[in-house]
Amino acid sequence: MAKFTYRMQNILDIKIKLENQAKIAYATASRQLAEEQEKLREILMRRAGYERKSKELVNGTLEIRECKRAIDVMKSLQRAQMMKVHAAEKTLEMARIELNRVMVERKTHEKLRERAFEEFKQEIAQAESKEIDELVSYNYHEG
C-alpha cells in the first residue's frame, strides 16, 4: 500500500514548534505578572503597617516625621510597582494574542493536512477500483 506523505509536513512541524514557544512565552509572562503582583501586595502591606504605626505614634514629633517619610516612600514604591504590574499585564496580553495566532496557524495547517490525506485516500480507492475493474474485464474476456 502507498504511504501518505504530507508535502507541507515541515511547515506543520514549524507551526507546532512556534506554538510551543508561544506557550512558554505566555507562561513566562504569566509568572512575571504574578511576581509583580506579589511585590505590590507586599508594598501595600508595608505601607498599611507604616500608616498604622503613624496613627499609634501621637507622641514624638521625630518619629511621626520619620513615619510620614516612610509612608511617602511606600506611596512612590506603590506607584512604581503598579506601573510594573500594568506593564506585566500588557506583556501577558501580547503573549496571549501571539499564542492564539500561532494556534490558529497550526490548526489551519492540520486541517490542510487532513484534507490532503482524504484526497490521498480517495486516489488510492480510485486506483484500487480501476485495478479491480481491469482484473474483472480481463477475466471476462479470457473466459
N, C-alpha and C positions, 0 to 999 in steps of 0.2 A: 504494500500500500504506500502511496505517496506521503511524504512528510510535509506538514504545513510549516512554511516559514513566512513570518510576517515581515515584509520588506522594510517597515519602519520601526522594527523592534528596538533598534539602538536609540531612536528618539523617545520611545516609550520608557526605556530604561533611564534615560537622562531626566525625563519628567518625574519619574519616581524618585530619583536621587534629589532633584530640586525640591520636591515636596518634603522629603525627609529633612533637608537643610532648612526649609521654611518652618517646619515643626520645631526644630531645635532652636531657631531664632525666636520663635514665639515663646517657647518655654523659658528661654533666657530673659526675654523682655518681661515676662510674667514674674519671674523670680526677682528681677531688678525692681519692679513695681512693688512687690511685697516687702522687699528690704527697705525701700524708701518710705513706704507707709509705716513700717515698724519704727524707723528713725523719727518720723513725725510724731508718732504716738508717744515715744519716749520724751521728746522735746515738750509736748503738751503736758505730760505728767510732771516733768521737772518744773515747768512754768507754773502749773497749778500748785505745786509744793511751795515755790517761792512766794506766790500770792497768798497762800495760807499762812506762811511764816510772816509775811509782811503785816497781815491783819493781827497776828498774835503779838507782834513787836510794837506795841504802842509806846513803850518806854525806850529810850535810847535813840537819839536822832541819827547817830552814826550808823547804827545797824539798819535803820529804816532806809537811809540813803543807799547803803550797800545792797540792801534787798531790792530796792526800786531799780537800781542799776542792773542787777541780775535779771529782773523781770524784763527790762528793756532789751537786754542781750537775748533773752529767751524769745521775745517777740520777733526780733530780727532773725534769729535762727529758725523760728517757726515759719516766717515768710519765705526764707530761702529754701527750707525743706519742702514747703508746699509747692514751690516752683519746680523743685526736683521731682516731686510726686507727679505733678502735671506733665512734665517732660517724659517721665517714665510711662505715664498713661498714653501719651501720644505715640511713643515708640511701640508700645504694646498694640495699639490700634493699627499702626502701619504694618507690624508683623502679622497681625490677624488678616489684614487685607491681602498681603502678599501670599500668605498661606492659602487663603481662599482662591486666589488667582491661579496658583500653581496646582491646586487640587482640581480645579475645573479643567485646566490644560491636560492633566494626567487622565482624567475621566474621558475627555474628548478622544484622546489617543487610544484609550482602551476600547471605546465604542468603535473607532475606526478598525481596530484590530479584530474585534468581534465580527464586524461586517465583512472584513476580508476573509475571515475564517469561514463564515457562512457561504460566501461566494466560492471558496475553495471546495467546501463540501458539495455544493451544487455541481461544480465542474467535475468532481470525482464521480458523483452519482450519474451525471450525463455520460461520462466516459464509460462507466460500467454498463449503463443501459445500452450504449452503442455497441459495446463488445458482445453483450448478450444477444442483441438483435442480429449482429453479424454471424454469431455462432448458430443461432436458430435458422437464419437464412441459409447458411452453408449446409447445415444438417438437412434442411428441407429439400435443397437442390440435389444433394447427394442421394437422398432416398428416393 
